């Protein structure tokens, strides 16, 4: 079912687990992600980013993402990641995306606040949620998600007190933080500032987002989530998994594209499910099952009313 970010991230923040965002620039990626979510009964965030439009235009991606989300038997957020322009965010909202990220992190602090606050009001009028970024997450060589290289990333780390001010002034529903990760594949292991994550999580009242998650160790993920991360963005790992599966299938069988498609879907499913297990969100969608009124002794109507009340507190 199609939901917004608050409906999956507020429970994640309270339950000390994380929900993954997996970008899906084609149908094979989307099918693998949805299959993983349904097979593990995990909530999931599925979407694309503005820099990925050359590989899957926003309108075309929306044609399959939104119907697949509505049809799924688990909660699915359809999210625009790293919307870099106001017009792009507006297009996503009009197409039916249930969540957007307006990335103004390279602007001055004042301009970041001004632009994100305006977009938050618009997104909320659509019933959608919005993510902002404070500090700036850079990019490794070859990243498909940006091109901002930084010689000293620590200079752009998120300041906890500024984060509190940013959240209060903009009204964002989630905050992406710069704490030592970068987009793309790592040549050297990143060093996360776990103390900074914990301090920010204790300072702001919205879920925190970790960008540049591909390539981190399992230990890194688990500790980051324990310290306060509620959403983790993944693309490189599933992107590579799909290609490796297709290459292996073609090399071994010398087959056509219809033989490669199932291999890619299955590889993405397995890699996504692995991440869902690591993030601790497996079986966290049980109470959202289609048509269920009572599940494991829980009154669904009362549960939905409770979640709705919690969501309103953060709108």
N, C-alpha and C positions, 0 to 999 in steps of 0.2 A: 504494500500500500504506500502511496505517496504521502510523505510527511515532511515537516520542516526540521531544521537542525535542533531546535529546542526539545523536540519530542524524543530525540535519541541522546543528545548530549547532556541534558540536565540529569537524567537517570545515570548516565555514565560518570559524571562528576561526583554524584553522591555515592555511587557504587564502587569508585576507584578502579574503573576499567576504561578502555578507550574504544572508540568506533573509528574504523578506517575510512578514509576517502580514497577511492580508486578511480583514476581517470579512464574513461572508455571512449576512445576516438573512433572505434569501429564496432560493428555488431559482435564480433568474436570476443572482444574484451568485455563488452557488456554482458553477453551470455555467460561467460566464465564467472564474472563477479556475482551476478544474480544467482547462478547455480550454487556458488559457494555459500552465499548468504542463506539460501533456502535449505541447503543440506546441513548447515550447522545451526540453523535458526538464530542467525545473528542479524542485528540491525546493521545497515550499511549506508554509506554516503557514496554516491556514484556521480561522476560528472566529467567536465572538461575544463580546460584553461584557455584564456585568450590566445596565448602563444601557440596553442595546439590547433587553432582553427585551420591552418594550411593543410592539416592532415584529416580533419573532420570539421567542416563548417558548422557553426553554431546551430543554424536552422536544421540541417540534416541530422545532426546528433540528437536534437530534440525530438525528431520524429520517432526514434526508437527508445530513447532513455525514459521519457515520461510515460508512454504506454506500458513499458516493462515494469516501471516502478509501481504503477497503479495495479497491475496484475499480480505482482509478487505477494506471497503470503507472509512476508516479513516487512517491517518498516524500512522504506528506502527514501533517502533524501536525494533529490536531483540538484546538484550544486555547480554553480559557475565558480571555478577557482581562479584566482588572480585576474579578476576583471580589472583591466588597466584604464578603461575609459568609461565615462558616465553612460555614453550611448550603448556600449556593450552590455552593461548591467541592465539597462532599461530593456534592451532586446530580450535578454534572458528572462526577465520577469514577465514580459508580455507573452513569451513563448510557453510559460508555465513552469519555469524552474522554481523550486520551492525554497531555494537558498542561493545567495550570492556572496562572493568575497569581492570587496572593492579595495584594491591594493593601491594605496597612495603613500606607501612607506618611503618612497624616495623623495617625497615632497618635504617641505618644512613641517615642523610639528603643527603649527597653527593651520596651515593649509590642509594637512592630513585630517585634522579634527573637523574643519569646516566642510570639506568635501564628503567625508564619511558620514557625518551627522545628517547632511542633506539626503544622502542615499539611504541611510537607515530609515528615515521617515517614509521614504518612497517604498522601500522593500516591505516595511511593516504594513503599509496600506494594501499591499497585495496578499498579506498573510504569510509572507516569506520572512526568512531570517537572514541576517547579514553578519559576515566576519570581517574584521579589520586586521591590519598588521601594524605593529609598532616596533621600532627597531627595523632591521632589514636582513632578510635571509638571502644570502648570495647564491652563486651558481658555480658548480664544478665545470670543468671543461667538457663540452659536448652536451650540456644540459638542454633538454627540450623545453624547459619551463622558464627560461629567461636568459639574460646575457650580462648580468651585473657581477663582475668579478671584484673582489675586495682583498687587498693585500693583508689587512688586519681586520678580520671579521668582528673581533671583540669590541672594536670602536662603535659597532652598530648594534650591540646587544641591547635588549629591552630593559629600560629602567623601571623598577617596580612601582615607584611613586608616580612616575609619569604614566604608567599603565593604568593606575587607578583613576587618574584625572581623565585620561583618554576614554576609558569605558564610561565614566559618568557623563562626560560631555557629548559623546557620540551616540550612546544608546545601542552599541553593538551587542550582538548575542553571543559572540565568541571572539577570542583574541589570539591571533597568530603571534608567536613570540620568537625572537632571535636569541638563541641560547647555545649556538655552536654547531648547528647543522647547515647544510647547503643542498641545493637541488642537484640532481644528477648522480652519476656514479663517482664514488670516492676513490682517490688514489691512495690516500692515507686515512686511517681511522679518525673520525671526528672526535673532539673532546667536548662533551656536553657539560654545561654549567648547571649541575643538578640543584645546587643551593639557590641559584637564581630562579629556577623553575618553581621550587618550593616557596620562595619568598613572594613571587608574583602571584602564585595560586592562593596564598594566604592574604594577599592585598586586594585582589579583585574578586568580584562575585560571579564572573561568567566563566564558562569552560575555556581552557587553554588549548591551542592548536600547535602541533609540531610539524613544520614543513621540512622537506628534505629527509624523510624517514628512511628511504631505501638505502641499504648499506650499513645501517646501525646493527650492532650485535643484539642478540636476544636480551642480554643483561642490560644493555643501554635502554631498550624499549621498556622493559619491566620496571626499571628504576624511575625512568622519566614519567611513566604512568602513575607509579606510586607517589611521586612527588607532586603530581597535579595535572598532567597532560590528559585531556579527554578525547582528543581527535588527532589522528596521525595520518598524514598524507603520503600515499604510496603510488608511484607510477613506474619508475625504472625497473623494479623487480618483476612486475607482471609483464611489462613491455618486453624485457629480455626473455622471460620464460616462454612467451608466445613464439618469439622468433626461433629460439633454440628447439622448441618442439617441432616447428614447421621444417626447419633445416634437417633435423634428424629424420623426420618422416619422409621427406623428399629424397634424402641421400640413401636411405635404406630401401625405399620402395619405388623411387623414380615415378611418382604418381602426380596427379594434377591437383588443382586448388581445392576441389571438393574433398580430397583426402587430407589436405593440410588443415582445413577449417576445424574438423573435430579435434585434431591434435592440439591446435592452438587454444580452443575453448577449454579443453580438459586441463591443459597446463596452467592456464590462467585461474581456473577453478581451484586447482591444488595449491597454487602459490597464495591465492587470496585466502583460502581456508586456513592455511598455515599462519598467516598474519592475524586472522581473526582469533585463532586459538591463543596466539602470543599476546594479543591485546586484551584477552579476558572477556570478550563479548559473546562467546559461544553460548547459545541457549538464553540469551538475554532478550530475545524477542518473543518468548513463549506467550506472554500475556497480551500480545498484539495479534494473535491468530485470527484469521478471517472468520467472522460470524460468531466468535466465541463470546458467550455472556459470562460463563463461569469457567475458570481454568485452574485446576489444582486448588479448588476451594476459594478462589479469589473472585469477587463480584466485579465483572468487567466494567459495568457502568460506573460504579463508584471509583474504580481505578482510573478510568478515562477522565472523570470529573476532577480527580485529584491532580492528574498530570496537567490538565487544562488550567487549573488554578495556579500550578507552579509556573507554567509557561507565561501566564499573564503577568506574574511578578517581574519577569525579565524582559517584558516587551516595552 
